[in-house]
Amino acid sequence: MTKTEKRIDKAIRVALTQACEQAKKQIHEFSWLTHTADLKKLPQSLKVSCYCKELPITAEQTQLISSLIIKELSAIDFAINAKAIAFLKE
């Protein structure tokens, strides 16, 4: 992994951690999130998996979590499509 890739990976982790912490405060059912990415093919390869205690969650909750993720990633100039965000049960 190059220095640039390490820097990008760290920025993504920090942004997603912030989104995760905000989501945990606002949505009781939300537990945690993780991501996968090919750092050489960003942002297309970035996928985020959100884990919830119970599914289904409401459309409003799904929209809120997705918005938090999209907002935090856009702050570091990464665009992610809502379709790249999956919601799964723990």
Helices and strands as residue ranges (DSSP letters): H 3-26, E 30-36, G 39-41, E 47-52, H 59-74, G 82-84, E 85-89
